[in-house]
Amino acid sequence: MSAEAPSESEAEQSEGRTASGAPRSSTPLPTAPCSVVWSKGHPFVLEGTHGRARWVGVDDRGRPQRLTGADLQRRGWTSTRSR
């Protein structure tokens, strides 16, 4: 019997990450105003409460970025900052 170490993609998937390295979250996004989540190393804050709530943050170049909840689900998000 030989104990083989899992491949990198298997290890990422077992840690709740996609093959691209983005965290996967099966829990719903927070809905309270001013909630903060992290995606791709950047914080996003929920703004707006009636109808058109958006997650607002910045991209890698510091430019403002507005995302929908569906956008964040596709990108991957976490409630804590990853190190």
C-alpha positions as CSV (number, residue, x, y, z in Angstrom):
1,M,0.0,0.0,0.0
2,S,1.3,3.4,-0.8
3,A,-0.2,6.6,0.6
4,E,-0.3,9.1,-2.2
5,A,-0.6,12.8,-1.5
6,P,-3.6,14.4,-3.1
7,S,-3.0,16.5,-6.2
8,E,-3.1,20.3,-5.9
9,S,-6.6,20.5,-7.4
10,E,-7.9,17.8,-5.1
11,A,-6.5,19.6,-2.1
12,E,-8.0,22.9,-3.2
13,Q,-11.4,21.3,-3.7
14,S,-11.3,19.6,-0.3
15,E,-10.6,23.0,1.3
16,G,-13.7,24.5,-0.3
17,R,-11.9,26.2,-3.2
18,T,-12.4,26.0,-6.9
19,A,-9.7,24.9,-9.3
20,S,-9.0,28.6,-10.1
21,G,-8.2,29.2,-6.4
22,A,-11.3,31.2,-5.6
23,P,-13.1,30.3,-2.4
24,R,-16.4,28.5,-2.9
25,S,-19.3,29.3,-0.6
26,S,-22.5,27.4,-0.5
27,T,-23.9,29.8,2.2
28,P,-26.0,32.7,1.1
29,L,-24.5,36.2,1.0
30,P,-25.3,38.4,4.0
31,T,-28.2,40.8,3.5
32,A,-27.7,43.3,6.3
33,P,-26.7,46.8,5.0
34,C,-23.0,47.5,5.4
35,S,-22.1,43.8,5.5
36,V,-18.6,43.0,4.4
37,V,-17.3,40.0,2.4
38,W,-14.0,39.3,0.7
39,S,-13.5,38.3,-2.9
40,K,-10.2,37.9,-4.7
41,G,-8.4,39.6,-1.9
42,H,-10.6,42.7,-1.8
43,P,-13.4,43.7,0.6
44,F,-16.9,44.4,-0.7
45,V,-19.6,46.2,1.2
46,L,-23.3,45.8,0.7
47,E,-24.9,49.1,-0.2
48,G,-28.6,49.8,-0.8
49,T,-31.4,48.1,0.9
50,H,-34.4,48.4,-1.4
51,G,-34.5,46.5,-4.6
52,R,-31.1,47.2,-6.1
53,A,-28.6,46.2,-3.4
54,R,-25.0,46.1,-4.8
55,W,-21.7,45.0,-3.4
56,V,-19.2,47.8,-3.8
57,G,-15.4,47.5,-3.6
58,V,-12.4,48.2,-5.8
59,D,-10.5,46.2,-8.4
60,D,-6.8,45.4,-8.5
61,R,-6.0,48.9,-9.7
62,G,-8.1,50.7,-7.1
63,R,-11.0,51.5,-9.4
64,P,-14.5,51.3,-8.0
65,Q,-16.3,48.1,-8.8
66,R,-20.0,47.3,-8.2
67,L,-21.1,43.6,-8.2
68,T,-24.5,41.9,-7.8
69,G,-24.9,39.0,-5.4
70,A,-24.8,36.6,-8.4
71,D,-21.5,38.1,-9.5
72,L,-20.0,37.5,-6.1
73,Q,-21.3,33.9,-6.1
74,R,-19.5,33.3,-9.4
75,R,-16.3,34.9,-8.4
76,G,-16.2,33.2,-5.0
77,W,-16.4,35.0,-1.6
78,T,-15.7,34.5,2.0
79,S,-16.8,36.3,5.2
80,T,-13.2,36.5,6.4
81,R,-10.1,37.9,4.8
82,S,-7.9,35.1,3.5
83,R,-4.1,35.4,4.1
